[in-house]
Amino acid sequence: MNVKELSGAFTTDKIQETKAFYEKYFDARVIFDCGWYVNLAFGSGTATLQFMSPKEPDYQLSNSAGLMYNFKVDNVDQEYDQIRKRGLNSVSDIEDHPWGDRAFCAADPNGIILYIYSEREPAEEFKKYYKNPC
């Protein structure tokens, strides 16, 4: 399979609150919004996130339990400072991790955990787990 693009989408009854959250704290840009379906772009636009109101009888609200989105950034310390200045509290403090990143977590209005990180040199015990990229 030659996948050209992959992005996450979830169902929510908090469309406007979710859109405003990502615009305010993550500088997301709306690239599609028909009221019940929203597509946001981040950074240069290659990272996107979609969410929608359940429109079909079989669609249910997404369960955020255990769901996490990872945001790789150039400077996690700068992002941490900016997000806190804008009024968002983190759910975990910024810290270095031995697997090779420095990160903190926040939560969106749906309870989805947002893992914001920058890469670091992994500790020796984790280096063996890294594989060559495709």
C-alpha positions, -999 to +999 in steps of 0.1 A: +000+000+000+013+034-010-003+057+016-001+093+005-014+109+036-027+099+070-045+119+096-067+114+126-104+123+128-128+120+158-164+126+165-174+152+191-203+173+202-179+202+209-172+214+174-168+251+180-150+247+214-125+222+198-119+244+168-113+275+190-089+255+213-066+244+185-067+278+169-058+295+201-032+272+216-017+255+185-021+282+158-042+258+137-057+271+105-091+261+093-089+246+058-124+232+057-155+240+079-190+231+070-203+235+105-204+198+114-170+188+099-138+207+105-103+201+090-074+220+106-038+224+094-008+228+116+026+243+108+034+241+071+001+223+065+013+187+062-001+179+096-039+179+098-066+170+122-103+165+115-133+163+138-170+161+132-204+159+148-219+124+145-242+127+115-252+091+108-271+069+133-242+045+136-217+072+144-210+077+181-190+103+200-154+094+202-141+080+235-110+099+243-099+074+270-064+063+261-063+085+229-031+106+225-020+129+197+018+135+194+030+169+183+066+170+173+080+206+175+114+223+170+116+238+205+094+222+231+105+247+258+094+276+237+060+259+230+055+251+267+061+288+275+038+300+248+009+277+256+011+286+293+012+323+285-020+317+265-036+302+296-035+265+290-024+244+319-004+213+311-014+179+326+022+170+330+053+192+335+079+195+308+107+169+313+134+149+296+127+113+288+153+085+284+137+072+252+148+104+234+126+134+238+117+163+260+080+167+264+049+178+283+012+169+280-020+189+277-056+179+271-080+193+245-117+200+252-126+163+244-101+149+269-077+138+242-041+139+256-017+161+235+019+150+238+041+179+227+078+170+223+112+177+208+136+149+201+167+145+222+195+120+222+181+088+238+198+072+268+221+043+260+196+017+271+170+029+246+193+033+215+190-004+207+152+000+201+155+025+173+152+011+138+162+026+105+134+047+090+116+034+059 
